């Protein structure tokens, strides 16, 4: 009997731990760190300030530690890796970037340290050929580059927040975006509108009733 009670306690503790796991934000590898940073904060994750005397930015990389309090370390050689620490409740993860310049830090890896889990592949942002779309609506290389950058920024944002949409809304936005000249920019606007609608519906229904035995 004692063995059964102990096993049950272990199972319940494991269940509580699993329920407490925080989902990591979807971050595209290759995205600029300064673009995904505000999106990560919007999803509930917060940068962890590292004490100045514990930051390990190599000579020539001090600007990264000064600009980003969550910078834990930055290499001055090789791939010029930098590591940033993020936390949500009890969960913690580290984001690794490459790039030598402060404005060119590119996400290369995202690792869970404790109490977090990957989002999984159940909900994915629709894929569109944005380069072909931008060629159709722009003239000149500058306009084309700006178009692609806008689309990339919208896509990076959607990768983090797309899972918030219910299936019906996500399907509607995805199908409608196929007819748009800049699909990801339009998809971002559609997402915002659908999320507003979902919130209005939740407000209309009010809180779920609580069962009291």
C-alpha positions in Angstrom: 0.0 0.0 0.0 2.8 2.4 0.9 4.5 1.7 -2.5 1.2 2.5 -4.2 0.8 5.8 -2.4 4.5 6.7 -3.2 4.0 5.9 -6.8 0.8 8.0 -6.9 2.6 10.9 -5.3 5.3 10.7 -8.0 2.8 10.6 -10.8 0.9 13.6 -9.4 4.2 15.6 -9.0 5.1 14.8 -12.6 1.7 15.9 -13.8 2.0 19.2 -11.9 5.5 19.7 -13.4 4.2 18.9 -16.9 1.3 21.3 -16.5 3.8 24.0 -15.4 6.0 23.8 -18.5 6.0 27.0 -20.4 5.8 26.8 -24.2 8.8 28.4 -25.9 8.0 31.1 -28.4 8.4 30.2 -32.1 11.6 31.9 -33.3 12.9 31.5 -36.9 16.5 30.6 -37.1 18.1 33.3 -39.2 15.8 36.1 -37.9 17.4 39.3 -36.6 17.5 39.3 -32.8 16.4 42.9 -32.5 13.2 42.0 -34.4 12.2 38.9 -32.4 13.1 40.4 -29.0 9.9 42.5 -28.7 7.8 39.6 -30.0 9.3 37.3 -27.3 8.3 39.8 -24.6 4.8 40.0 -26.1 4.5 36.2 -25.7 5.2 36.5 -22.0 9.0 35.9 -21.9 11.2 38.5 -20.3 14.9 39.2 -20.7 16.9 38.3 -17.6 19.3 41.2 -16.6 22.8 39.8 -16.0 24.9 41.6 -13.4 27.6 43.6 -15.1 30.4 41.7 -13.4 29.0 38.4 -14.7 28.6 39.4 -18.3 31.2 37.8 -20.5 31.5 40.0 -23.6 34.9 39.8 -25.3 36.8 43.0 -26.1 35.1 44.7 -29.0 31.7 43.2 -28.1 31.0 45.4 -25.1 28.3 47.2 -27.0 26.2 44.1 -27.0 26.3 43.8 -23.2 25.5 47.5 -22.8 22.6 47.4 -25.2 21.1 44.1 -24.1 21.1 43.5 -20.3 20.2 39.8 -20.9 23.5 39.2 -22.8 25.4 36.5 -20.9 28.4 36.2 -23.1 29.7 37.3 -26.5 32.6 35.9 -28.4 35.0 38.1 -30.3 36.2 35.4 -32.7 34.9 32.6 -34.9 31.2 32.8 -35.5 30.9 35.7 -33.0 28.4 33.8 -30.9 26.3 35.7 -28.3 24.1 34.1 -25.6 21.0 35.8 -24.2 19.0 34.6 -21.2 15.2 34.7 -21.1 12.6 33.7 -18.4 8.9 33.1 -18.0 7.7 32.3 -14.5 9.9 29.4 -13.5 11.0 28.5 -17.1 14.3 29.7 -18.5 15.8 29.5 -22.0 18.9 30.8 -23.8 19.0 32.3 -27.3 22.2 32.1 -29.3 23.1 34.5 -32.1 25.9 34.9 -34.6 27.1 38.2 -36.1 29.8 40.7 -35.3 27.7 43.9 -35.4 25.1 44.9 -32.9 22.5 45.5 -35.6 23.3 42.2 -37.3 22.8 39.6 -34.6 21.1 36.6 -36.2 19.4 33.9 -34.2 21.1 30.5 -34.6 19.7 28.4 -31.8 17.1 28.5 -29.0 17.5 26.1 -26.0 15.3 25.4 -23.1 17.2 25.4 -19.7 14.4 24.4 -17.4 10.6 24.0 -17.2 9.9 24.8 -20.9 9.0 22.9 -24.0 9.1 23.5 -27.7 5.9 24.6 -29.4 5.8 21.6 -31.7 4.7 21.5 -35.3 0.9 21.2 -34.9 0.3 24.9 -35.8 2.4 26.3 -38.5 2.4 29.6 -40.4 1.4 29.1 -44.1 4.3 29.3 -46.6 4.3 31.7 -49.5 6.8 32.6 -52.1 7.4 36.2 -50.9 10.3 36.8 -53.3 8.1 36.1 -56.3 5.3 38.2 -54.8 7.6 41.2 -54.2 9.0 41.0 -57.8 5.4 41.4 -59.1 4.6 44.6 -57.2 7.9 46.4 -57.1 10.2 48.1 -59.5 13.9 48.5 -58.8 16.1 46.6 -56.3 15.5 49.0 -53.4 11.8 48.5 -53.5 12.2 44.8 -53.8 14.5 44.6 -50.8 12.2 46.6 -48.7 9.3 44.5 -49.7 11.1 41.2 -48.7 12.2 42.7 -45.4 8.7 43.7 -44.5 7.5 40.2 -45.4 10.3 38.6 -43.3 9.4 40.8 -40.3 5.8 39.9 -40.5 6.6 36.2 -40.9 9.0 36.2 -37.9 6.2 37.8 -35.8 3.6 35.3 -36.9 5.9 32.3 -36.1 5.7 33.3 -32.5 2.0 34.2 -32.1 0.2 32.1 -34.8 -0.7 29.3 -32.3 -3.1 31.7 -30.5 -5.6 31.6 -33.4 -8.3 28.9 -33.4 -8.3 26.6 -36.3 -11.2 28.3 -38.1 -9.7 31.7 -38.0 -6.2 30.4 -39.0 -7.7 28.6 -42.0 -9.7 31.7 -43.1 -6.6 34.0 -42.9 -4.4 31.5 -44.7 -6.8 31.1 -47.6 -7.4 34.8 -48.0 -3.7 35.6 -47.9 -3.2 33.5 -51.0 -4.9 36.3 -53.0 -2.9 39.1 -51.5 0.1 40.8 -53.2 2.1 40.8 -49.9 0.8 37.7 -48.1 2.6 37.8 -44.8 2.0 41.5 -44.3 -1.7 40.9 -44.9 -1.6 37.8 -42.8 -0.3 39.8 -39.8 -3.2 42.2 -40.2 -5.7 39.3 -40.5 -4.2 37.8 -37.4 -4.7 41.0 -35.4 -8.3 41.3 -36.5 -9.1 37.7 -35.7 -7.5 37.9 -32.3 -9.6 41.0 -31.6 -12.7 39.0 -32.6 -11.7 36.1 -30.4 -11.2 38.4 -27.4 -14.6 40.1 -28.0 -16.3 36.6 -28.0 -14.5 35.7 -24.7 -15.7 39.0 -23.2 -19.2 38.3 -24.4 -19.4 34.8 -22.9 -17.7 35.9 -19.6 -15.7 33.6 -17.4 -16.3 29.9 -17.4 -18.6 28.6 -14.6 -16.8 27.1 -11.6 -17.9 23.7 -10.4 -18.4 23.7 -6.6 -19.3 20.3 -5.1 
